[in-house]
Amino acid sequence: MQSPTHNLPSLFKQLGLPDDSESIEKFVAIHSPLKPALHLADAFFWSRSQADFLRNEVLKDADWAEVVDQLNVLLRKGRLG
């Protein structure tokens, strides 16, 4: 059985955030760059449920872990692409 493939828009939708390209770019621009020592899930802008989801997906190396890692990198670079 193949694992489901998730992308950045589907992660934003899962988090209850606007998932169109413009909204994602704006989110990354507003909330980056993250400090190197700060864990993604500990950033101030997540709700508790969003932070729990992000933390658990990475800890469990679950279906969403790869795209959560992608978001982590984007928020540290401060831009898409």
PDB file of N, CA, C and O in Angstrom:
ATOM      1  N   MET A   1       0.831  -1.175   0.000  1.00  0.00           N
ATOM      2  CA  MET A   1       0.000   0.000   0.000  1.00  0.00           C
ATOM      3  C   MET A   1       0.881   1.246   0.000  1.00  0.00           C
ATOM      4  O   MET A   1       1.857   1.318   0.747  1.00  0.00           O
ATOM      5  N   GLN A   2       0.544   2.212  -0.824  1.00  0.00           N
ATOM      6  CA  GLN A   2       1.336   3.427  -0.946  1.00  0.00           C
ATOM      7  C   GLN A   2       0.828   4.490   0.026  1.00  0.00           C
ATOM      8  O   GLN A   2      -0.379   4.669   0.195  1.00  0.00           O
ATOM      9  N   SER A   3       1.764   5.187   0.659  1.00  0.00           N
ATOM     10  CA  SER A   3       1.396   6.262   1.581  1.00  0.00           C
ATOM     11  C   SER A   3       0.818   7.436   0.806  1.00  0.00           C
ATOM     12  O   SER A   3       1.213   7.691  -0.332  1.00  0.00           O
ATOM     13  N   PRO A   4      -0.117   8.148   1.421  1.00  0.00           N
ATOM     14  CA  PRO A   4      -0.664   9.326   0.747  1.00  0.00           C
ATOM     15  C   PRO A   4       0.406  10.398   0.573  1.00  0.00           C
ATOM     16  O   PRO A   4       1.288  10.554   1.417  1.00  0.00           O
ATOM     17  N   THR A   5       0.317  11.122  -0.512  1.00  0.00           N
ATOM     18  CA  THR A   5       1.254  12.201  -0.778  1.00  0.00           C
ATOM     19  C   THR A   5       0.582  13.514  -0.427  1.00  0.00           C
ATOM     20  O   THR A   5      -0.530  13.798  -0.873  1.00  0.00           O
ATOM     21  N   HIS A   6       1.261  14.299   0.368  1.00  0.00           N
ATOM     22  CA  HIS A   6       0.734  15.597   0.774  1.00  0.00           C
ATOM     23  C   HIS A   6       1.623  16.692   0.202  1.00  0.00           C
ATOM     24  O   HIS A   6       2.809  16.480  -0.051  1.00  0.00           O
ATOM     25  N   ASN A   7       1.035  17.859   0.005  1.00  0.00           N
ATOM     26  CA  ASN A   7       1.797  19.006  -0.471  1.00  0.00           C
ATOM     27  C   ASN A   7       1.529  20.183   0.456  1.00  0.00           C
ATOM     28  O   ASN A   7       0.741  20.090   1.397  1.00  0.00           O
ATOM     29  N   LEU A   8       2.201  21.292   0.168  1.00  0.00           N
ATOM     30  CA  LEU A   8       2.077  22.467   1.022  1.00  0.00           C
ATOM     31  C   LEU A   8       0.643  22.993   1.100  1.00  0.00           C
ATOM     32  O   LEU A   8       0.170  23.278   2.200  1.00  0.00           O
ATOM     33  N   PRO A   9      -0.066  23.133  -0.019  1.00  0.00           N
ATOM     34  CA  PRO A   9      -1.458  23.583   0.097  1.00  0.00           C
ATOM     35  C   PRO A   9      -2.324  22.644   0.950  1.00  0.00           C
ATOM     36  O   PRO A   9      -3.173  23.111   1.709  1.00  0.00           O
ATOM     37  N   SER A  10      -2.118  21.340   0.831  1.00  0.00           N
ATOM     38  CA  SER A  10      -2.928  20.421   1.639  1.00  0.00           C
ATOM     39  C   SER A  10      -2.565  20.523   3.123  1.00  0.00           C
ATOM     40  O   SER A  10      -3.430  20.342   3.979  1.00  0.00           O
ATOM     41  N   LEU A  11      -1.300  20.810   3.437  1.00  0.00           N
ATOM     42  CA  LEU A  11      -0.910  21.019   4.834  1.00  0.00           C
ATOM     43  C   LEU A  11      -1.585  22.267   5.392  1.00  0.00           C
ATOM     44  O   LEU A  11      -2.112  22.247   6.504  1.00  0.00           O
ATOM     45  N   PHE A  12      -1.571  23.343   4.628  1.00  0.00           N
ATOM     46  CA  PHE A  12      -2.226  24.571   5.081  1.00  0.00           C
ATOM     47  C   PHE A  12      -3.717  24.331   5.299  1.00  0.00           C
ATOM     48  O   PHE A  12      -4.294  24.817   6.271  1.00  0.00           O
ATOM     49  N   LYS A  13      -4.329  23.589   4.400  1.00  0.00           N
ATOM     50  CA  LYS A  13      -5.750  23.263   4.560  1.00  0.00           C
ATOM     51  C   LYS A  13      -5.961  22.440   5.828  1.00  0.00           C
ATOM     52  O   LYS A  13      -6.897  22.697   6.585  1.00  0.00           O
ATOM     53  N   GLN A  14      -5.107  21.464   6.061  1.00  0.00           N
ATOM     54  CA  GLN A  14      -5.184  20.624   7.261  1.00  0.00           C
ATOM     55  C   GLN A  14      -5.057  21.471   8.531  1.00  0.00           C
ATOM     56  O   GLN A  14      -5.691  21.180   9.545  1.00  0.00           O
ATOM     57  N   LEU A  15      -4.236  22.515   8.463  1.00  0.00           N
ATOM     58  CA  LEU A  15      -4.026  23.399   9.608  1.00  0.00           C
ATOM     59  C   LEU A  15      -5.130  24.448   9.754  1.00  0.00           C
ATOM     60  O   LEU A  15      -5.137  25.226  10.708  1.00  0.00           O
ATOM     61  N   GLY A  16      -6.059  24.457   8.801  1.00  0.00           N
ATOM     62  CA  GLY A  16      -7.153  25.422   8.857  1.00  0.00           C
ATOM     63  C   GLY A  16      -6.764  26.803   8.375  1.00  0.00           C
ATOM     64  O   GLY A  16      -7.378  27.801   8.751  1.00  0.00           O
ATOM     65  N   LEU A  17      -5.736  26.855   7.539  1.00  0.00           N
ATOM     66  CA  LEU A  17      -5.239  28.124   7.005  1.00  0.00           C
ATOM     67  C   LEU A  17      -5.586  28.239   5.528  1.00  0.00           C
ATOM     68  O   LEU A  17      -5.807  27.224   4.868  1.00  0.00           O
ATOM     69  N   PRO A  18      -5.638  29.467   4.995  1.00  0.00           N
ATOM     70  CA  PRO A  18      -5.860  29.623   3.554  1.00  0.00           C
ATOM     71  C   PRO A  18      -4.778  28.861   2.786  1.00  0.00           C
ATOM     72  O   PRO A  18      -3.598  28.937   3.129  1.00  0.00           O
ATOM     73  N   ASP A  19      -5.181  28.129   1.749  1.00  0.00           N
ATOM     74  CA  ASP A  19      -4.245  27.215   1.086  1.00  0.00           C
ATOM     75  C   ASP A  19      -3.912  27.584  -0.355  1.00  0.00           C
ATOM     76  O   ASP A  19      -3.351  26.768  -1.086  1.00  0.00           O
ATOM     77  N   ASP A  20      -4.251  28.797  -0.771  1.00  0.00           N
ATOM     78  CA  ASP A  20      -3.874  29.219  -2.123  1.00  0.00           C
ATOM     79  C   ASP A  20      -2.429  29.728  -2.105  1.00  0.00           C
ATOM     80  O   ASP A  20      -1.902  30.083  -1.050  1.00  0.00           O
ATOM     81  N   SER A  21      -1.801  29.760  -3.273  1.00  0.00           N
ATOM     82  CA  SER A  21      -0.382  30.124  -3.388  1.00  0.00           C
ATOM     83  C   SER A  21      -0.072  31.484  -2.784  1.00  0.00           C
ATOM     84  O   SER A  21       0.917  31.641  -2.068  1.00  0.00           O
ATOM     85  N   GLU A  22      -0.915  32.464  -3.072  1.00  0.00           N
ATOM     86  CA  GLU A  22      -0.674  33.819  -2.566  1.00  0.00           C
ATOM     87  C   GLU A  22      -0.710  33.855  -1.034  1.00  0.00           C
ATOM     88  O   GLU A  22       0.125  34.508  -0.407  1.00  0.00           O
ATOM     89  N   SER A  23      -1.664  33.162  -0.442  1.00  0.00           N
ATOM     90  CA  SER A  23      -1.775  33.129   1.023  1.00  0.00           C
ATOM     91  C   SER A  23      -0.593  32.410   1.657  1.00  0.00           C
ATOM     92  O   SER A  23      -0.100  32.829   2.705  1.00  0.00           O
ATOM     93  N   ILE A  24      -0.138  31.338   1.034  1.00  0.00           N
ATOM     94  CA  ILE A  24       1.017  30.600   1.557  1.00  0.00           C
ATOM     95  C   ILE A  24       2.265  31.475   1.490  1.00  0.00           C
ATOM     96  O   ILE A  24       3.030  31.537   2.453  1.00  0.00           O
ATOM     97  N   GLU A  25       2.474  32.149   0.366  1.00  0.00           N
ATOM     98  CA  GLU A  25       3.628  33.047   0.229  1.00  0.00           C
ATOM     99  C   GLU A  25       3.585  34.155   1.278  1.00  0.00           C
ATOM    100  O   GLU A  25       4.608  34.486   1.877  1.00  0.00           O
ATOM    101  N   LYS A  26       2.418  34.719   1.496  1.00  0.00           N
ATOM    102  CA  LYS A  26       2.258  35.785   2.487  1.00  0.00           C
ATOM    103  C   LYS A  26       2.548  35.259   3.892  1.00  0.00           C
ATOM    104  O   LYS A  26       3.222  35.928   4.675  1.00  0.00           O
ATOM    105  N   PHE A  27       2.043  34.067   4.216  1.00  0.00           N
ATOM    106  CA  PHE A  27       2.280  33.458   5.524  1.00  0.00           C
ATOM    107  C   PHE A  27       3.780  33.284   5.755  1.00  0.00           C
ATOM    108  O   PHE A  27       4.293  33.634   6.818  1.00  0.00           O
ATOM    109  N   VAL A  28       4.475  32.749   4.765  1.00  0.00           N
ATOM    110  CA  VAL A  28       5.917  32.529   4.889  1.00  0.00           C
ATOM    111  C   VAL A  28       6.639  33.864   5.065  1.00  0.00           C
ATOM    112  O   VAL A  28       7.535  33.978   5.901  1.00  0.00           O
ATOM    113  N   ALA A  29       6.258  34.864   4.289  1.00  0.00           N
ATOM    114  CA  ALA A  29       6.906  36.173   4.381  1.00  0.00           C
ATOM    115  C   ALA A  29       6.689  36.818   5.754  1.00  0.00           C
ATOM    116  O   ALA A  29       7.611  37.406   6.319  1.00  0.00           O
ATOM    117  N   ILE A  30       5.480  36.705   6.280  1.00  0.00           N
ATOM    118  CA  ILE A  30       5.149  37.331   7.565  1.00  0.00           C
ATOM    119  C   ILE A  30       5.825  36.628   8.738  1.00  0.00           C
ATOM    120  O   ILE A  30       6.266  37.285   9.681  1.00  0.00           O
ATOM    121  N   HIS A  31       5.910  35.305   8.691  1.00  0.00           N
ATOM    122  CA  HIS A  31       6.343  34.533   9.855  1.00  0.00           C
ATOM    123  C   HIS A  31       7.781  34.027   9.773  1.00  0.00           C
ATOM    124  O   HIS A  31       8.163  33.142  10.538  1.00  0.00           O
ATOM    125  N   SER A  32       8.563  34.560   8.881  1.00  0.00           N
ATOM    126  CA  SER A  32       9.938  34.089   8.778  1.00  0.00           C
ATOM    127  C   SER A  32      10.894  35.270   8.830  1.00  0.00           C
ATOM    128  O   SER A  32      10.474  36.413   8.649  1.00  0.00           O
ATOM    129  N   PRO A  33      12.140  35.018   9.067  1.00  0.00           N
ATOM    130  CA  PRO A  33      12.732  33.701   9.322  1.00  0.00           C
ATOM    131  C   PRO A  33      12.594  33.290  10.789  1.00  0.00           C
ATOM    132  O   PRO A  33      12.603  34.124  11.694  1.00  0.00           O
ATOM    133  N   LEU A  34      12.468  31.988  10.989  1.00  0.00           N
ATOM    134  CA  LEU A  34      12.446  31.448  12.349  1.00  0.00           C
ATOM    135  C   LEU A  34      13.873  31.383  12.880  1.00  0.00           C
ATOM    136  O   LEU A  34      14.817  31.156  12.123  1.00  0.00           O
ATOM    137  N   LYS A  35      14.020  31.580  14.174  1.00  0.00           N
ATOM    138  CA  LYS A  35      15.342  31.458  14.802  1.00  0.00           C
ATOM    139  C   LYS A  35      15.792  29.999  14.722  1.00  0.00           C
ATOM    140  O   LYS A  35      14.974  29.089  14.859  1.00  0.00           O
ATOM    141  N   PRO A  36      17.084  29.775  14.503  1.00  0.00           N
ATOM    142  CA  PRO A  36      17.589  28.404  14.340  1.00  0.00           C
ATOM    143  C   PRO A  36      17.253  27.464  15.501  1.00  0.00           C
ATOM    144  O   PRO A  36      16.986  26.284  15.273  1.00  0.00           O
ATOM    145  N   ALA A  37      17.262  27.958  16.724  1.00  0.00           N
ATOM    146  CA  ALA A  37      17.023  27.089  17.882  1.00  0.00           C
ATOM    147  C   ALA A  37      15.542  26.813  18.135  1.00  0.00           C
ATOM    148  O   ALA A  37      15.205  25.961  18.956  1.00  0.00           O
ATOM    149  N   LEU A  38      14.662  27.521  17.442  1.00  0.00           N
ATOM    150  CA  LEU A  38      13.223  27.377  17.672  1.00  0.00           C
ATOM    151  C   LEU A  38      12.659  26.212  16.865  1.00  0.00           C
ATOM    152  O   LEU A  38      12.831  26.144  15.648  1.00  0.00           O
ATOM    153  N   HIS A  39      11.988  25.302  17.554  1.00  0.00           N
ATOM    154  CA  HIS A  39      11.302  24.213  16.858  1.00  0.00           C
ATOM    155  C   HIS A  39      10.076  24.781  16.154  1.00  0.00           C
ATOM    156  O   HIS A  39       9.403  25.664  16.686  1.00  0.00           O
ATOM    157  N   LEU A  40       9.793  24.284  14.978  1.00  0.00           N
ATOM    158  CA  LEU A  40       8.665  24.782  14.195  1.00  0.00           C
ATOM    159  C   LEU A  40       7.383  24.810  15.020  1.00  0.00           C
ATOM    160  O   LEU A  40       6.670  25.814  15.015  1.00  0.00           O
ATOM    161  N   ALA A  41       7.084  23.743  15.714  1.00  0.00           N
ATOM    162  CA  ALA A  41       5.832  23.647  16.470  1.00  0.00           C
ATOM    163  C   ALA A  41       5.780  24.610  17.654  1.00  0.00           C
ATOM    164  O   ALA A  41       4.706  24.858  18.201  1.00  0.00           O
ATOM    165  N   ASP A  42       6.928  25.154  18.054  1.00  0.00           N
ATOM    166  CA  ASP A  42       6.968  26.079  19.188  1.00  0.00           C
ATOM    167  C   ASP A  42       6.843  27.542  18.771  1.00  0.00           C
ATOM    168  O   ASP A  42       6.884  28.430  19.623  1.00  0.00           O
ATOM    169  N   ALA A  43       6.692  27.801  17.485  1.00  0.00           N
ATOM    170  CA  ALA A  43       6.557  29.181  17.014  1.00  0.00           C
ATOM    171  C   ALA A  43       5.270  29.785  17.574  1.00  0.00           C
ATOM    172  O   ALA A  43       4.262  29.096  17.723  1.00  0.00           O
ATOM    173  N   PHE A  44       5.319  31.068  17.879  1.00  0.00           N
ATOM    174  CA  PHE A  44       4.210  31.750  18.562  1.00  0.00           C
ATOM    175  C   PHE A  44       2.922  31.797  17.757  1.00  0.00           C
ATOM    176  O   PHE A  44       1.848  31.953  18.337  1.00  0.00           O
ATOM    177  N   PHE A  45       2.995  31.668  16.452  1.00  0.00           N
ATOM    178  CA  PHE A  45       1.824  31.905  15.604  1.00  0.00           C
ATOM    179  C   PHE A  45       0.911  30.698  15.435  1.00  0.00           C
ATOM    180  O   PHE A  45      -0.141  30.818  14.807  1.00  0.00           O
ATOM    181  N   TRP A  46       1.279  29.540  15.974  1.00  0.00           N
ATOM    182  CA  TRP A  46       0.411  28.361  15.873  1.00  0.00           C
ATOM    183  C   TRP A  46      -0.567  28.320  17.031  1.00  0.00           C
ATOM    184  O   TRP A  46      -0.240  28.725  18.147  1.00  0.00           O
ATOM    185  N   SER A  47      -1.763  27.833  16.766  1.00  0.00           N
ATOM    186  CA  SER A  47      -2.684  27.517  17.860  1.00  0.00           C
ATOM    187  C   SER A  47      -2.165  26.242  18.525  1.00  0.00           C
ATOM    188  O   SER A  47      -1.282  25.571  17.991  1.00  0.00           O
ATOM    189  N   ARG A  48      -2.702  25.923  19.659  1.00  0.00           N
ATOM    190  CA  ARG A  48      -2.261  24.704  20.355  1.00  0.00           C
ATOM    191  C   ARG A  48      -2.494  23.457  19.498  1.00  0.00           C
ATOM    192  O   ARG A  48      -1.630  22.584  19.421  1.00  0.00           O
ATOM    193  N   SER A  49      -3.655  23.376  18.859  1.00  0.00           N
ATOM    194  CA  SER A  49      -3.954  22.187  18.052  1.00  0.00           C
ATOM    195  C   SER A  49      -3.048  22.119  16.819  1.00  0.00           C
ATOM    196  O   SER A  49      -2.629  21.031  16.424  1.00  0.00           O
ATOM    197  N   GLN A  50      -2.744  23.254  16.216  1.00  0.00           N
ATOM    198  CA  GLN A  50      -1.824  23.264  15.075  1.00  0.00           C
ATOM    199  C   GLN A  50      -0.434  22.817  15.521  1.00  0.00           C
ATOM    200  O   GLN A  50       0.197  21.992  14.861  1.00  0.00           O
ATOM    201  N   ALA A  51       0.040  23.359  16.632  1.00  0.00           N
ATOM    202  CA  ALA A  51       1.364  22.998  17.152  1.00  0.00           C
ATOM    203  C   ALA A  51       1.432  21.508  17.488  1.00  0.00           C
ATOM    204  O   ALA A  51       2.417  20.842  17.170  1.00  0.00           O
ATOM    205  N   ASP A  52       0.395  20.992  18.125  1.00  0.00           N
ATOM    206  CA  ASP A  52       0.359  19.563  18.460  1.00  0.00           C
ATOM    207  C   ASP A  52       0.406  18.706  17.201  1.00  0.00           C
ATOM    208  O   ASP A  52       1.127  17.710  17.150  1.00  0.00           O
ATOM    209  N   PHE A  53      -0.356  19.089  16.195  1.00  0.00           N
ATOM    210  CA  PHE A  53      -0.365  18.349  14.938  1.00  0.00           C
ATOM    211  C   PHE A  53       1.033  18.336  14.319  1.00  0.00           C
ATOM    212  O   PHE A  53       1.540  17.274  13.957  1.00  0.00           O
ATOM    213  N   LEU A  54       1.655  19.500  14.198  1.00  0.00           N
ATOM    214  CA  LEU A  54       2.985  19.593  13.587  1.00  0.00           C
ATOM    215  C   LEU A  54       4.002  18.765  14.367  1.00  0.00           C
ATOM    216  O   LEU A  54       4.782  18.019  13.775  1.00  0.00           O
ATOM    217  N   ARG A  55       3.994  18.891  15.666  1.00  0.00           N
ATOM    218  CA  ARG A  55       4.944  18.161  16.514  1.00  0.00           C
ATOM    219  C   ARG A  55       4.744  16.649  16.381  1.00  0.00           C
ATOM    220  O   ARG A  55       5.709  15.908  16.192  1.00  0.00           O
ATOM    221  N   ASN A  56       3.504  16.199  16.477  1.00  0.00           N
ATOM    222  CA  ASN A  56       3.224  14.761  16.423  1.00  0.00           C
ATOM    223  C   ASN A  56       3.549  14.151  15.073  1.00  0.00           C
ATOM    224  O   ASN A  56       4.057  13.031  15.011  1.00  0.00           O
ATOM    225  N   GLU A  57       3.274  14.851  14.007  1.00  0.00           N
ATOM    226  CA  GLU A  57       3.560  14.312  12.676  1.00  0.00           C
ATOM    227  C   GLU A  57       5.053  14.091  12.483  1.00  0.00           C
ATOM    228  O   GLU A  57       5.465  13.089  11.897  1.00  0.00           O
ATOM    229  N   VAL A  58       5.861  15.019  12.972  1.00  0.00           N
ATOM    230  CA  VAL A  58       7.311  14.871  12.836  1.00  0.00           C
ATOM    231  C   VAL A  58       7.823  13.779  13.770  1.00  0.00           C
ATOM    232  O   VAL A  58       8.623  12.939  13.357  1.00  0.00           O
ATOM    233  N   LEU A  59       7.375  13.781  15.015  1.00  0.00           N
ATOM    234  CA  LEU A  59       7.843  12.777  15.981  1.00  0.00           C
ATOM    235  C   LEU A  59       7.512  11.358  15.549  1.00  0.00           C
ATOM    236  O   LEU A  59       8.305  10.439  15.754  1.00  0.00           O
ATOM    237  N   LYS A  60       6.346  11.184  14.954  1.00  0.00           N
ATOM    238  CA  LYS A  60       5.915   9.855  14.515  1.00  0.00           C
ATOM    239  C   LYS A  60       6.393   9.523  13.108  1.00  0.00           C
ATOM    240  O   LYS A  60       6.139   8.427  12.609  1.00  0.00           O
ATOM    241  N   ASP A  61       7.087  10.463  12.465  1.00  0.00           N
ATOM    242  CA  ASP A  61       7.479  10.317  11.061  1.00  0.00           C
ATOM    243  C   ASP A  61       6.267   9.863  10.246  1.00  0.00           C
ATOM    244  O   ASP A  61       6.349   8.943   9.433  1.00  0.00           O
ATOM    245  N   ALA A  62       5.152  10.532  10.487  1.00  0.00           N
ATOM    246  CA  ALA A  62       3.864  10.174   9.898  1.00  0.00           C
ATOM    247  C   ALA A  62       3.733  10.720   8.476  1.00  0.00           C
ATOM    248  O   ALA A  62       4.663  11.313   7.930  1.00  0.00           O
ATOM    249  N   ASP A  63       2.558  10.503   7.896  1.00  0.00           N
ATOM    250  CA  ASP A  63       2.295  10.887   6.504  1.00  0.00           C
ATOM    251  C   ASP A  63       2.630  12.341   6.195  1.00  0.00           C
ATOM    252  O   ASP A  63       3.100  12.657   5.102  1.00  0.00           O
ATOM    253  N   TRP A  64       2.391  13.207   7.144  1.00  0.00           N
ATOM    254  CA  TRP A  64       2.581  14.640   6.913  1.00  0.00           C
ATOM    255  C   TRP A  64       4.012  15.101   7.188  1.00  0.00           C
ATOM    256  O   TRP A  64       4.335  16.252   6.897  1.00  0.00           O
ATOM    257  N   ALA A  65       4.870  14.260   7.729  1.00  0.00           N
ATOM    258  CA  ALA A  65       6.195  14.681   8.192  1.00  0.00           C
ATOM    259  C   ALA A  65       7.022  15.354   7.099  1.00  0.00           C
ATOM    260  O   ALA A  65       7.688  16.356   7.359  1.00  0.00           O
ATOM    261  N   GLU A  66       6.988  14.825   5.902  1.00  0.00           N
ATOM    262  CA  GLU A  66       7.813  15.381   4.824  1.00  0.00           C
ATOM    263  C   GLU A  66       7.405  16.813   4.480  1.00  0.00           C
ATOM    264  O   GLU A  66       8.262  17.680   4.316  1.00  0.00           O
ATOM    265  N   VAL A  67       6.112  17.059   4.373  1.00  0.00           N
ATOM    266  CA  VAL A  67       5.662  18.406   4.022  1.00  0.00           C
ATOM    267  C   VAL A  67       5.794  19.356   5.219  1.00  0.00           C
ATOM    268  O   VAL A  67       5.979  20.557   5.024  1.00  0.00           O
ATOM    269  N   VAL A  68       5.703  18.846   6.444  1.00  0.00           N
ATOM    270  CA  VAL A  68       5.973  19.673   7.624  1.00  0.00           C
ATOM    271  C   VAL A  68       7.436  20.103   7.603  1.00  0.00           C
ATOM    272  O   VAL A  68       7.745  21.256   7.903  1.00  0.00           O
ATOM    273  N   ASP A  69       8.331  19.197   7.255  1.00  0.00           N
ATOM    274  CA  ASP A  69       9.751  19.542   7.114  1.00  0.00           C
ATOM    275  C   ASP A  69       9.954  20.596   6.026  1.00  0.00           C
ATOM    276  O   ASP A  69      10.772  21.504   6.178  1.00  0.00           O
ATOM    277  N   GLN A  70       9.213  20.473   4.943  1.00  0.00           N
ATOM    278  CA  GLN A  70       9.296  21.453   3.860  1.00  0.00           C
ATOM    279  C   GLN A  70       8.890  22.839   4.368  1.00  0.00           C
ATOM    280  O   GLN A  70       9.560  23.828   4.072  1.00  0.00           O
ATOM    281  N   LEU A  71       7.809  22.913   5.123  1.00  0.00           N
ATOM    282  CA  LEU A  71       7.369  24.187   5.690  1.00  0.00           C
ATOM    283  C   LEU A  71       8.421  24.731   6.653  1.00  0.00           C
ATOM    284  O   LEU A  71       8.685  25.933   6.666  1.00  0.00           O
ATOM    285  N   ASN A  72       9.013  23.871   7.445  1.00  0.00           N
ATOM    286  CA  ASN A  72      10.066  24.269   8.373  1.00  0.00           C
ATOM    287  C   ASN A  72      11.214  24.950   7.624  1.00  0.00           C
ATOM    288  O   ASN A  72      11.687  26.007   8.039  1.00  0.00           O
ATOM    289  N   VAL A  73      11.653  24.352   6.537  1.00  0.00           N
ATOM    290  CA  VAL A  73      12.739  24.922   5.733  1.00  0.00           C
ATOM    291  C   VAL A  73      12.325  26.272   5.153  1.00  0.00           C
ATOM    292  O   VAL A  73      13.096  27.231   5.196  1.00  0.00           O
ATOM    293  N   LEU A  74      11.121  26.347   4.617  1.00  0.00           N
ATOM    294  CA  LEU A  74      10.642  27.604   4.033  1.00  0.00           C
ATOM    295  C   LEU A  74      10.608  28.723   5.068  1.00  0.00           C
ATOM    296  O   LEU A  74      10.999  29.853   4.774  1.00  0.00           O
ATOM    297  N   LEU A  75      10.148  28.421   6.263  1.00  0.00           N
ATOM    298  CA  LEU A  75      10.055  29.446   7.296  1.00  0.00           C
ATOM    299  C   LEU A  75      11.428  29.856   7.824  1.00  0.00           C
ATOM    300  O   LEU A  75      11.562  30.927   8.415  1.00  0.00           O
ATOM    301  N   ARG A  76      12.419  29.048   7.629  1.00  0.00           N
ATOM    302  CA  ARG A  76      13.780  29.421   8.028  1.00  0.00           C
ATOM    303  C   ARG A  76      14.476  30.222   6.934  1.00  0.00           C
ATOM    304  O   ARG A  76      15.289  31.100   7.227  1.00  0.00           O
ATOM    305  N   LYS A  77      14.161  29.923   5.673  1.00  0.00           N
ATOM    306  CA  LYS A  77      14.734  30.674   4.544  1.00  0.00           C
ATOM    307  C   LYS A  77      14.053  32.022   4.365  1.00  0.00           C
ATOM    308  O   LYS A  77      14.689  32.998   3.967  1.00  0.00           O
ATOM    309  N   GLY A  78      12.771  32.072   4.659  1.00  0.00           N
ATOM    310  CA  GLY A  78      12.031  33.313   4.525  1.00  0.00           C
ATOM    311  C   GLY A  78      11.407  33.542   3.172  1.00  0.00           C
ATOM    312  O   GLY A  78      10.941  34.642   2.876  1.00  0.00           O
ATOM    313  N   ARG A  79      11.392  32.502   2.340  1.00  0.00           N
ATOM    314  CA  ARG A  79      10.767  32.668   1.023  1.00  0.00           C
ATOM    315  C   ARG A  79      10.475  31.305   0.412  1.00  0.00           C
ATOM    316  O   ARG A  79      11.059  30.292   0.795  1.00  0.00           O
ATOM    317  N   LEU A  80       9.555  31.307  -0.550  1.00  0.00           N
ATOM    318  CA  LEU A  80       9.246  30.091  -1.304  1.00  0.00           C
ATOM    319  C   LEU A  80      10.242  29.944  -2.436  1.00  0.00           C
ATOM    320  O   LEU A  80      10.765  30.925  -2.964  1.00  0.00           O
ATOM    321  N   GLY A  81      10.496  28.680  -2.800  1.00  0.00           N
ATOM    322  CA  GLY A  81      11.334  28.401  -3.961  1.00  0.00           C
ATOM    323  C   GLY A  81      12.696  28.795  -3.766  1.00  0.00           C
ATOM    324  O   GLY A  81      13.523  28.622  -4.661  1.00  0.00           O
TER     325      GLY A  81
END
